[in-house]
Amino acid sequence: MLLAIDVGNTNIRIGVFNDDDLIGSWKIMTNTTKTSDEFGLFITSALMHQNVEKSCISDVIISSVVSSLIHVLKNSIIRYFNVIPLIVGPGVNTGITVNDQNLVEIGYDQICDIAACYNLYGGPAIVINFGTVTTYNFVTDKGFLDFSVTSPGIRICSDALWKKSVQLPDFQIKKSTRNLDKNHIISMQEEISYGYIGQVQYIIDKIIEETGLNNVKIVVTGICAKFIVSEIKHIDFYDTKLTLKGLRIIFEINSSGKSTSMPL
C-alpha cells in the first residue's frame, strides 16, 4: 500500500492507497513544533483505525510547502515504517511540464493538483485549489503548465475584515443561502461569500479569455471550496482528494525510483 502525505500551510492531509483506491484519509493541523514521534504515532494510530497494519505500507510519498517539516516527516516515516519516502521536489518526474519561472513560484501541492487534473480529467483545464490561498493553474492539453494565478483565500479575506475593523465581531464563513439579510452577522457572512464568488468567476473568465479556448475544463479542490463551489458557473469536476490523488500519480510515474524498504 502507498501512504501519501501532503503538508500544507494550514493542514496536513494523509491518505492510504490500495493500488488506485484511496481507502482512507485524515487531516491534522500543520504544527511545526511536533516531533517525528508524534507524527509517527498519529499516522500508525490512524491506520489502525482503518484496519491497516503499518507493515502493509510498502511505499510513502511526501509533498510539503513547509520546508521545516520535510526532515521531521522523513525521519518519522523511516523510524515507524522502515521506508525511505519519495519527496516531491527537484528531480522528481511529475508528468507535467513546468517552465523554470513557474517552478520557482508555485508550491509542490499545486504540482500535485495539476498532475492529478491532467491525468484524471485531461486538459486544457483550470485547476483551482481553495486553501489558505486560492490558486488557479492553467494546464494545456499537452500537459504544460502555461500560467498560474494566486489570490488570498476566503478565510484570509474574512480574517482581514474582522482584524482590521475594531467594532466588527468575529464570525464564521458559511455557505450562501440567500441574497441579503438584515442581521449584521449573517449579512457579513453572505457578502464575504458573494464578493469572493464574484472574484473567482471573474478570474476564471479572464483566464479563459486569455487562452482563446472554449473547451477549458474547470477542476476544483481545497478545504474552502465547499463554501462557494455550488455558486461558481461551469465547474466540471469537484474533487476533494485531488492533491492526494496527484501524489499517487507522481509516485507511479517515478515507480522505477520509488521508495524502498530499509534493511533492519
Sequence and secondary structure as in RCSB ss.txt:
>XXXX:A:sequence
MLLAIDVGNTNIRIGVFNDDDLIGSWKIMTNTTKTSDEFGLFITSALMHQNVEKSCISDVIISSVVSSLIHVLKN
SIIRYFNVIPLIVGPGVNTGITVNDQNLVEIGYDQICDIAACYNLYGGPAIVINFGTVTTYNFVTDKGFLDFSVT
SPGIRICSDALWKKSVQLPDFQIKKSTRNLDKNHIISMQEEISYGYIGQVQYIIDKIIEETGLNNVKIVVTGICA
KFIVSEIKHIDFYDTKLTLKGLRIIFEINSSGKSTSMPL
>XXXX:A:secstr
 EEEEEE SSEEEEEEEETTEEEEEEEEE  TT  HHHHHHHHHHHHHHTT  GGG  EEEEEES HHHHHHHHH
HHHHHH B  EE STT   SSEE HHHHHHS HHHHHHHHHHHHHT SSEEEEEESSEEEEEEE TTSEEEEEEE
EE HHHHHHHHHHT TTS         SS  SSHHHHHHHHHHHHHHHHHHHHHHHHHHHHT S  EEEEESTTG
GGTGGGSTT  EE TTHHHHHHHHHHHHTGGG   B   
